[in-house]
Amino acid sequence: MTFDDVWAAICRHAGERFFRLAGRPFSYAVEQNSLKPSTWDQSIPRTDFERALASGHLHDLRKLKEEFGIEAHTYLHAILTDPRIKKD
């Protein structure tokens, strides 16, 4: 599965309910090459998803934030590890 396939799956599931680790629900909209969570006032660039996936540290949220500078690490983790995204 290429990252383009992953991004296409993310786009297909826009508007659906996802859950962060603490169990907080959110949904998102895709706006061109970024994603806008319903519970956060910033957009997350597609490149952050690509970097998080390529890092090999998807389950290490601290490392995603501190070493890779990905502020939206909890949203990325929730989306990229969700079975709807992984199976598509």
Kinemage of the C-alpha trace (Angstrom):
@kinemage 1
@onewidth
@group {chain A} dominant
@subgroup {mainchain}
@vectorlist {calphas} color= white
{ca met a 1} P 0.000 0.000 0.000
{ca thr a 2} L 1.470 3.341 -1.032
{ca phe a 3} L 0.974 6.573 0.843
{ca asp a 4} L -1.334 7.745 -1.954
{ca asp a 5} L -3.519 4.720 -1.137
{ca val a 6} L -3.489 5.669 2.550
{ca trp a 7} L -4.422 9.284 1.766
{ca ala a 8} L -7.255 8.085 -0.495
{ca ala a 9} L -8.582 5.965 2.387
{ca ile a 10} L -8.342 8.964 4.725
{ca cys a 11} L -10.341 11.010 2.204
{ca arg a 12} L -13.000 8.290 1.862
{ca his a 13} L -13.613 8.262 5.614
{ca ala a 14} L -13.856 12.037 6.088
{ca gly a 15} L -16.833 12.965 8.261
{ca glu a 16} L -16.825 9.664 10.143
{ca arg a 17} L -16.203 9.388 13.877
{ca phe a 18} L -12.695 8.509 15.095
{ca phe a 19} L -11.340 8.264 18.637
{ca arg a 20} L -8.082 9.490 20.118
{ca leu a 21} L -6.308 7.394 22.766
{ca ala a 22} L -8.166 9.107 25.617
{ca gly a 23} L -11.416 8.098 23.957
{ca arg a 24} L -12.282 11.588 22.770
{ca pro a 25} L -14.297 11.446 19.546
{ca phe a 26} L -13.637 13.641 16.534
{ca ser a 27} L -14.331 13.724 12.842
{ca tyr a 28} L -12.483 15.557 10.099
{ca ala a 29} L -12.812 17.221 6.747
{ca val a 30} L -10.209 16.990 3.991
{ca glu a 31} L -9.323 20.289 2.373
{ca gln a 32} L -7.027 19.707 -0.622
{ca asn a 33} L -3.721 18.558 0.923
{ca ser a 34} L -4.660 18.946 4.562
{ca leu a 35} L -7.055 17.561 7.113
{ca lys a 36} L -9.139 19.667 9.517
{ca pro a 37} L -10.199 17.894 12.738
{ca ser a 38} L -13.557 18.904 14.189
{ca thr a 39} L -12.064 19.378 17.649
{ca trp a 40} L -8.921 21.351 16.814
{ca asp a 41} L -8.552 24.796 15.295
{ca gln a 42} L -5.637 23.933 13.014
{ca ser a 43} L -5.288 21.962 9.813
{ca ile a 44} L -2.892 19.045 9.571
{ca pro a 45} L -0.872 18.878 6.340
{ca arg a 46} L -0.849 15.673 4.326
{ca thr a 47} L 2.945 15.693 4.646
{ca asp a 48} L 2.638 15.191 8.440
{ca phe a 49} L 0.723 11.958 7.825
{ca glu a 50} L 3.342 10.837 5.338
{ca arg a 51} L 6.213 11.659 7.713
{ca ala a 52} L 4.501 9.917 10.640
{ca leu a 53} L 3.957 6.762 8.607
{ca ala a 54} L 7.490 6.779 7.200
{ca ser a 55} L 9.028 7.373 10.637
{ca gly a 56} L 8.208 3.888 11.846
{ca his a 57} L 7.252 5.392 15.206
{ca leu a 58} L 3.508 5.615 14.771
{ca his a 59} L 2.849 4.142 18.212
{ca asp a 60} L 5.430 6.325 19.970
{ca leu a 61} L 3.497 9.567 20.311
{ca arg a 62} L 6.233 11.301 22.277
{ca lys a 63} L 8.764 10.608 19.536
{ca leu a 64} L 6.382 11.843 16.832
{ca lys a 65} L 6.012 15.111 18.690
{ca glu a 66} L 9.515 15.673 20.022
{ca glu a 67} L 11.745 14.204 17.313
{ca phe a 68} L 9.597 14.735 14.238
{ca gly a 69} L 7.860 17.949 15.318
{ca ile a 70} L 4.380 16.639 14.610
{ca glu a 71} L 2.034 18.588 16.879
{ca ala a 72} L -1.111 16.705 15.870
{ca his a 73} L 0.373 13.342 16.834
{ca thr a 74} L -2.747 12.102 18.659
{ca tyr a 75} L -4.947 12.751 15.616
{ca leu a 76} L -2.476 11.125 13.247
{ca his a 77} L -2.214 8.088 15.490
{ca ala a 78} L -6.011 7.761 15.754
{ca ile a 79} L -6.499 7.956 12.011
{ca leu a 80} L -3.504 5.971 10.762
{ca thr a 81} L -4.024 3.065 13.182
{ca asp a 82} L -7.782 2.841 12.635
{ca pro a 83} L -8.819 -0.405 10.910
{ca arg a 84} L -10.852 1.535 8.329
{ca ile a 85} L -7.693 3.229 7.099
{ca lys a 86} L -5.357 0.259 7.461
{ca lys a 87} L -7.618 -2.163 5.574
{ca asp a 88} L -8.669 0.088 2.683
